[in-house]
Structures are given as structure tokens and as C-alpha cells.
Amino acid sequence: MQLWFLSVILNVFCGLALIFSRGGDGDSGEGVSAAPSFFENTTFRLVLGILAVLVGILKLFVTMSRVPVIGDLLPALGGIAAGGSLLAQNYAASSSGAELPAFLDRFCVREKKYIGIVSVIVGVLHFVFPQALFL
């Protein structure tokens, strides 16, 4: 039950952090103005990304439903994708000379809002339907 709650909370928070983040996605560099300030804190985003990836990997093996692996597939993949995107953004911002590969740059940095929206939707659906197959 605790892993389910962690998955829901981390998917929603990672999604919101990706949606509210500023710059890097081809826009003018301005995020949503109503974003709380802690979503821009790099330490918060780093810890959130690490926890989301770890909980996502754990969710592949420990499920709420009786079907192993695919029982919580979408929350696990959502957590891994959102957490990985936060980690990739942190790496791209902190490394001065190194660049991400083109695929990771496009998927994790430029189109991060889409990953964030999907992560929030998966988190809310997983909260509402905890034992549904794939959710």
C-alpha cells in the first residue's frame, strides 16, 4: 500500500515539476507563473527524479493487482520516464561541456511538458483505480 501511495505522489509531483519547469522546450523560457518556487529548486528536482525512478523500478516487481509486472505497468513506466526526464534535465543544466544525445535532449528536455501531463494523468488514474489492470 505504501508503494502504491509513493507511486501516485511521485508521478503527480514529477509531472507537475515537468509542467511548471521553465525553458528548454522551445518556448520563450517562461513557465506557468502560478508554479510554486520549490519546483525550480534543483535539489528538490534531483531527489524527486531519483525517487521516482527507484519507485518505478520497484513497481515493476511489486504490484497491487494479482498480475505481476503488467499489473502496475503504466505507473511504473510513468515514474521511470518522469524521473528520468528530471534527472536528464539536471544533468544537462549542471554539465558545462557535455551534451545529451539528440534523442534524450528532444524527449526529456524539449518535450518535457508532455511527459509531465501524462505522468499527472497516470498518477490520478492510479489513485482512483488502484487495482485496475495496467493502472
C-alpha positions in Angstrom: 0.0 0.0 0.0 2.8 2.4 0.8 4.5 1.8 -2.6 1.2 2.5 -4.3 0.9 5.8 -2.4 4.5 6.7 -3.2 3.9 5.9 -6.9 0.9 8.1 -7.0 2.5 11.1 -5.2 5.8 10.9 -7.1 4.0 10.6 -10.5 1.9 13.7 -9.8 4.8 15.7 -8.3 7.2 14.8 -11.1 4.5 15.6 -13.7 3.9 19.0 -12.0 7.6 19.7 -11.8 7.9 19.0 -15.6 4.9 21.0 -16.5 5.9 24.0 -14.4 9.6 24.0 -15.3 11.0 26.9 -17.3 12.9 27.0 -20.6 14.4 24.2 -22.7 11.2 23.4 -24.6 11.4 25.9 -27.4 9.2 28.4 -25.7 10.2 31.8 -24.5 11.7 30.4 -21.3 8.7 31.3 -19.2 6.9 28.6 -17.3 3.5 28.9 -15.7 3.5 31.8 -13.4 1.5 30.1 -10.7 4.2 27.5 -10.1 5.4 27.1 -6.5 9.1 28.1 -6.1 10.2 24.7 -4.9 9.6 23.2 -8.3 12.5 25.2 -9.6 14.9 24.0 -6.8 17.5 21.8 -8.4 18.0 19.7 -5.2 14.3 19.1 -5.0 14.1 18.1 -8.6 17.1 15.8 -8.3 15.7 13.9 -5.3 12.3 13.7 -6.9 13.8 12.2 -10.0 15.9 9.7 -8.2 12.9 8.6 -6.0 10.6 8.4 -9.0 13.0 6.1 -10.9 13.5 3.9 -7.9 9.8 3.6 -7.1 9.1 3.0 -10.8 11.5 0.1 -10.9 10.1 -1.3 -7.7 6.6 -1.1 -9.1 7.6 -3.4 -11.9 8.0 -6.2 -9.4 5.6 -5.3 -6.6 2.0 -4.8 -7.8 -1.3 -4.0 -6.2 -3.1 -6.4 -8.6 -2.6 -10.1 -8.8 -0.9 -9.9 -12.2 2.8 -9.5 -11.8 4.8 -6.9 -13.9 1.8 -5.7 -16.1 -0.4 -5.0 -13.1 1.1 -1.6 -12.5 2.8 -1.1 -15.8 1.7 2.5 -16.6 2.5 3.9 -13.2 5.9 2.2 -13.2 6.8 3.4 -16.7 5.4 6.9 -15.9 7.5 7.2 -12.9 10.6 6.0 -14.7 10.0 8.4 -17.6 9.2 11.4 -15.5 12.0 10.8 -13.0 14.5 10.1 -15.9 13.4 13.3 -17.5 14.1 15.3 -14.3 17.5 13.6 -14.0 18.3 14.3 -17.6 17.4 18.0 -17.2 19.5 18.2 -14.1 22.5 16.6 -15.9 22.0 19.0 -18.9 21.9 22.0 -16.7 24.8 21.1 -14.5 27.3 19.8 -17.1 29.1 22.6 -18.8 30.7 20.9 -21.8 28.8 17.6 -22.2 25.6 17.4 -24.1 22.8 14.8 -24.0 22.3 12.6 -27.1 19.8 14.1 -29.5 17.1 11.6 -28.7 17.3 12.3 -24.9 17.5 16.0 -25.5 14.4 16.0 -27.5 12.4 13.5 -25.4 13.5 14.6 -21.9 14.3 18.3 -22.2 12.4 19.9 -25.1 9.1 17.9 -24.8 9.1 17.6 -21.1 5.6 19.1 -20.7 4.0 16.1 -22.5 5.8 13.7 -20.2 4.5 15.8 -17.3 0.9 15.8 -18.4 0.9 12.0 -19.0 2.6 11.5 -15.6 -0.1 13.5 -13.8 -2.9 11.7 -15.6 -1.4 8.3 -14.8 -0.9 9.3 -11.2 -4.5 10.4 -10.8 -5.9 7.4 -12.6 -3.8 5.1 -10.4 -5.2 6.9 -7.4 -8.8 6.5 -8.5 -8.5 2.9 -9.8 -5.7 1.3 -7.7 -6.3 -2.3 -8.7 -7.2 -1.9 -12.3 -5.0 -3.8 -14.8 -2.2 -1.7 -16.2 -3.1 1.1 -13.7 
